[in-house]
Amino acid sequence: MIDAANSVGLRIRTIVGVSLHLHDTATRSLREFVPLRPRTASIYVCGATVQGVPHIGHVRSALNYDVLRRWLLASGHDVLFIRNVTDIDDKILAKAAEAGRPWWEWAYTHELIFEDAYRALGCLPPSALPRATGHVPQMVELMSRLIERGHAYAADGDVYFSVATFPGYGALSGQRLDEMCQGESAAPGKRDPRDFTMWKGAKPGEPSWPTPWGPGRPGWHLECSAMATTYLGAEFDIHGGGLDLVFPHHENERAQSNAAGDGFARYWLHNGWVTLSGEKMSKSLGNTLSIPATLRRVRPVELRYYLIAAHYRSAIEYSDAALDEAVAAYQRIETFVHRVRERCGVPEPLAWPAEFAAAMDDDLGTPAALAVIHSTVREGNVALDSGDHAAAVEAAGAVRSMTGVLGLDPLADHWRSTSASEPTSSALAFLVDRLLTDRAEARHRRDYATADALRDQLLAAGIAVEDTPDGPVWTVKGT
């Protein structure tokens, strides 16, 4: 089994003997990742419900699992990575009707916008991208198995899962059965208000598909169980999604799949929210930052850095200031790599420090991993400014390997057209770096008059210079 990422030139150095530990929601513990099949990892991630334009909360989930996938690839695994599309849903139908457009056209239009966002932010393409509407036969087969086993029943054209028949219900979310609420409206055929809908009987004007229990359309929870097992088998390694999906969505997926006899997911991972003023970012609250709007302010690679810099299980409280800090932090990395390239040639990716691997193995500890990157950048800048080009090239090679794992390599083809350190041309970068080198040497001699004069020359030419712990960072004013 070969991961699709291999076909897009993922340039990272593989390692052996990795001991990755992941926080499993089901056991509420950090567990060593031991795949079902040696050196192979199977992952299912709940993708978008394509009802509208994606915001930064949507893409955070995709980026977090993209980092997981890249680290597994780096550790020598083949990865089968499935991300679905929910293209039939109450909200999709309602918004399409409000806009006066066919539901399928509304869904596909927004699916393309989501895929554009994932691609812009450097997400590797999934091994498969199944749509819910393309897997109705598998859903019917799953419902048939559950009805035969006594875990589901049909009533008035609907099909429900009987929660009380599954003893483990509530274990994933840690809730008591007598305290649960599915958030569904009452229905005359439902035997127990805690039962959840697997299949919705046809309503006038809505799309429908034939089943043995009458025409209708799938429920949300049923879709993912059918698609996950279609592509990954009855049992697979990792199921991922946002924290908001633990209940009821993932609880219901787990219940119906296990009750049907499938082992289903062996590890459950959940990423934190992006919040504004303490509230989860969502379209219903109107507190969203769309991807197209955000990318008019910052480059895609900078937004990627911002959204993966926090640990995947923590919340990100969005602010303009925090985004600006992330942009500056990434540009320090980028500037160092480009300085080395201009003076010493293109640095090739090398092995990364053990501290970086330890951080990634510890439940994808990106904050600690980025700290190692920035430390290496500081050391590399010192070496470059002192004339130790061999050490600078080695540091830049390590930085490229580490940022490659995170999808942030400044010299990756994907980011080349938006490089901040080449706002006009490589010639400009070379000339500015030459003057900055002269300035650094003057400061080293304590010739501050010359150093200040060089900085003033750059400023007069429209080049702003900021001295940082990682070395000087320059930008073209007005860009």
N, C-alpha and C positions, 0 to 999 in steps of 0.2 A: 504494500500500500504506500503510495507516494503522495505527500502533501502537495496541494496545488501551489503553495508558496514557492516550491522549488523551481517552478516554471517561470517565476518572475524575478529570479536572480537575487534571492535573499543572501546577502553577503555577511555571514557571521561564522565564527569559528566554533566548531562543535567541541564539546567536552564530554568526558566519561566520568562515571562514578558520582553523578549528581544525586543529591538527596533532597529532593523538593518536598516541602511540607505545605499543605494547604488547609485553610480553615473550612471545615465541613459544617454547614448549617445543621444538618440532620443530627450530628453527634455533639455539636457545639464545642468542637475541639480541633486542635491542630493535628492533622494526620499526615503521615508520610504518603506521598503519592506512589502507589504501586499499581501500574496499569493492568487491565484485564489480560492483555497480551503483551509480552515483553517488548520493550522499545517501541511500543505503539500507543498512541493516545487517541481516544475518541471523545469528541466534545460536541454537545448540542447547546446552542445559545438562543434564547428567546429573542427574536428580532422585532422589527417594527410592526405595529398596527398602522397601516399606511393611510391615516385619516387626514394628515396635514403636513406642513413643512416641518422638518426636524429641528429641534433646539439642542443646546449643548448638553442637556441632561440625557437626551436620547443617545447621543454619540459617545458619551462617557462610557456607557456599558460596552459598546462595541470596541472602544479603544482598550479598555481593561482586559478584555478577553483576547484581543489581538496581541497584547504584551504577553499574556500567558502562553499563547500559541507560539510566539517567537522564542520564548525561553525554553519551551519543550523541544522545539526544533534545534535550538542551540545545544541542548543536552543530548542530542542524538536520536530523538524520537521521530518516527513518522507520525503525522497528525492528520486525522480525518475530522474536519471542522465543518459543522452544519449550522447555518443560521437561517431561520425561517422567515417568511413574510406572512403576516396575517392580513389577507386581502378580502375577507368578508367578516363584517362585524356590525353591530348596531350603530356605532358612531360613523362608520364609513357610509352606511346606507342613509343615515340622517343628514350628513353633510353633503353628500352627493345630491340628495333630493332638494336640499335647501339651495344648492347652486344650480339646480336644473340640469344636471349632467348624469350620464349613465354611471351606475355604481362601479362597474368594472373599469371605466375610463378614469374615474376619480382615483380609484385605488392604484392603478398602474402609473398614472401621472406622478403621484406622490412616492410610489416605490422608486421611480427613477431619481427623484430628488434625494431620497435617502441614500441610494447607491452612489450618487454623485458626491454626497457629503462623506461617506465612508472612504471613497476613493481619494478625495481631496486630502483627507487627514491621514492617508498612508496605511489604511487597513488592508491587510492581505485579502485577496478574494477568497470567499468560502469554497470548500470542496464541493458543496452543492448549496443551492438557494431555493428550497422548496416553498411553494405557495400552498396555502390551505386548500384553495379550491381545486387543486390538482390531486388531492389525496382523499377524496370522499370514499372510494371503495375500501381503502384501508380503515377509515373511520367506521364504516358499516360493519366490517369484519370484527373490529374491536368491540363494538357494542354488542354484537351477536355473542361473542365469547362471554361478556359480562352478564348478559341476560341468562344464558345457559347456566352460569355458575351461581345465579341468584343474587348478583350484586347490582343489577340494573333492572328497570322495568319501563314499559311503554305505557303512555296514558294520553289519550286525546291527540295523538300525532307527535307528542313530545317523548323524549327518552330521558330518564333520570337515573343518576347513580344513587344507590341507597347507602348513605353514609354509615348507618348503624350496623351494616353487615360487614364492615371492615374494621377489625379491632385496632389497627394501628393508626386510625385517622386522627390527625392532630399532632402526631409525633414530630413532623418536620417543623411546624410553626410553634410548637410548644403550647398549644391551646387546649382547653378542656372542651369536650364534645358538647356539654350542656350550655356553654357560653358562646358558641359560634354563631355567626350570621353570614350567610353567603352573599348578601347584598342583592339577592334576586327578588323580583316581585312575586307575590303569591299567585298560585295557579291551582285550579280545581283538581287536576289530576295528581298533584304532588302529595305523596303519602306522609312526608315528614318535612317541615320547613327547612331543615338542615340539608336535605338532599339537593344536589346541584344538577343543572340541566346539561345534558350531553348533546342533545339534538332538539332543535326548535321546529315545531310543525309549521308548515307553510302559511304565510299570511298574504292577503291580496296585495299585488304590486311588488312583492319581494321575490328575489331569486330563490329557486329551490332545486333540490336534487331528489331523485326517487330512492326510497328505502323500503324494506319489508314492513315498516311501521307507518308508511305514508311519506309524502313529499315534505321537504323542509330544508333547513340549512344547519351546518354544524355549530356547536357551542365552542367557545374559545379554548376551554381546557382539553376537550377531546382532540382538537387539531394538533396540538404539540405532542401528545402521546403517540398519535398515529405517525406523525412525520419523523419523530426521533427514532422510533423503532424501525421504520421503513429503511432508513439510511444507516443506522448504527447497530441494529440488531436488538434482540430482546433485553440485553444487558449491555451497558456501555459505561465509560469512565466518569465523565464530568457533565453535569447540567448546570448552566450558568444563566444569570439574569439579574435584574435589579432587585434591590431589597423590597420594593413594593410588590414583587411577584410571589413572595414566600407564601402569603395567604391572600386570596384563596387559590390562585392559579397553580402554583407548584404543589401545594398540598393536594389539590384535586388531581393533578397529573400523576403524582406518586400513587395516590389511592387507587385510581382506576387502572393504572398499569400493573401495579403489584397484585391487585385483586384479579386481574385477567391472567396472572401467572408469569408476568414478565419481571425480571430482576430490576430492570430500568436503571436509573443512575446510581453509581456507587459513591459519588461525591457530589455535594450540592454547594455551589459557590454563589454568593450574592454581593454585588457592588453597592456602595452607598449612593445617596442622591446628590444632585447639585441643587442647592437651595438659594432662595432670595428672601432676605428678611426672615430667615428661620423656617420658611415653608418650602416643601418639595416643589421643584419647578414642574409645572404642568400646564397644558393648554386650558384646562377648565378654570384654573385660577387666573389666567391671563398674565402670568409672571414669567414669560419665556424670553429667551434670547435665541433667535433663529440662527442657524448656521450661516445662511447667506449674509445676514446682517453682521454677524460677528466677524466673518472673513473679509468684510470690507474695512474692518478696523485693524486686524492682525493677520499675519500670514498663517496658512494652515499648519505648518510645522510648529509655530509658536502656540497655537491653540492646542495642538496635540500635547506639547510639553506641559501646558497648564493643566490639562485634564488628567494626565498620568502622573504628575508630580506628587500628588497626595496618594496615600495608601488606598487601594481600591475599595476597602471596606469602610473607609471614613467618609463623612459628608464633606462636600466642598461648599462653603458659603461664598457665593460669587460676589465679587466687587471689582470695579474698574481698576482699583489700585493693585489688587492681587494679580489681575491679568497683566498689568503693566510690569509688575515685578517678575512674573514668569517670562515675559518677552525679553526683558533685560538679561535674565539668567541664561536663557537659551542663546542669546546673541553673544554672551561671553564665551560659551563653548564654541560656537560657530566661528567667531573671530579668531580664536586660537588655532583651530584646524586650518583655516584659510591662510593665516600668517605662516604656518609651517609649510603649507603647500607652495606658497609664493616664494619662500626663501630656500626650501630644501627639496622641493618636488612633492608629488602626491604621496602622503603616508599611507601605507597599506595596513589593513586591520591586523592587529596582533592579539595575543592572548590578553585577557583582562585580569586585573588584580583579584586575588582570592577573596578580598572583602566584598567585591561586587557580586561574585557568585554566591557568597554566603547571604548577602542581602536578598538576592532574588530567590534563593532557596527557602528563605524564611517568609513564606506566604506572599511572594512577589513584593518584597519590601522596596518599592520604588523610591521612597524618600531617602533611605540609606544608600541605595544604589546610585542615585543622583549626587549624593554627598561625595561618594568615591570619585565620580566623574569630575566634579568641580575641584576636588583636591588634586586630581591628576592634571587638570587644566592649569591650576596655579603653579604646580611644579614645572610643567612644560613651558609656561611663559617665562619663569625664572631662568630655565635652561636656555631658551631661545634668546632672551635678552643678554645673557652672559656669553653667548657664542657657542654654547655646547649643542650643536645641531644634532648630534647623534642621540642625545638624551631627549631633545625636543621631538624628534621624529618618533622615537619609541613611545613617548607619552601620547603623541597624536594618534599613533596606531592603536594604542590601548583605548583611547577615547572613541575612536571610530568603531571599534568592536563593541564597546559598551553601549554607545548610542545606537548602533545597529540593532542590538537586541531590543531596544526600546522604540525602534522605528524612527530615530531622530538623527541618524548619521548625516552631518551637514554636506557630505560629498555624495550622498546617494542620488542616483539619477532622478528620483521622484521629486527631490527638493531643489534640483539644480537651477530651475528657471526662476525660483523665488528667493535666491540667496541674498540675505541682507548685507553681507560683506562685499557683494559685487553690485552695488546699485546702478552703476553705469557700465563698467568694464573691468576686466582683470588688470588692465594697465593702471587704472585709477587705484585699485587695491595695492598694486605693487608700489606705486609712488607714495601713497599714504603710509604704508608699512615702513618704507625706507626712511621717511621723515620721523616716524615714531621711534624707529631704532636709533636714529641720531639723537632724538630727544632723550631716550632712555640712557644712552651713553653719556650725554651731558649731565643728566641728573646723577648718574653714578659718580661722575667726577665732581659733583657738587657745583657745577657750572649752571646755576639756576637761571641766570640771565639768558643764556643760549637756549635752555630748555623752554623758558617762557616765550622767547621769540619764535621758536619753531611752532609752539602751540598757537601763537597769534597768527602766524602765516597760514596755518591750516584753517583757523577760524575765518580768516579773511577770504579764503577760497570756498567757504561754505561747509567745512568739515568740523563738526563738533567732537571733542575728545573728552571722554569721562574716564578718570583713573579709578579702577576698582581693585579689590583684592586679587582678582584673577588676571590683572593686567589692564592696559588701556583698551577701551571700547570706543570705536568711532562710528559716527553716522553722518550721512549727508543731510544737512538742514532742509526741512521741508519735504523729506521722503518718509 
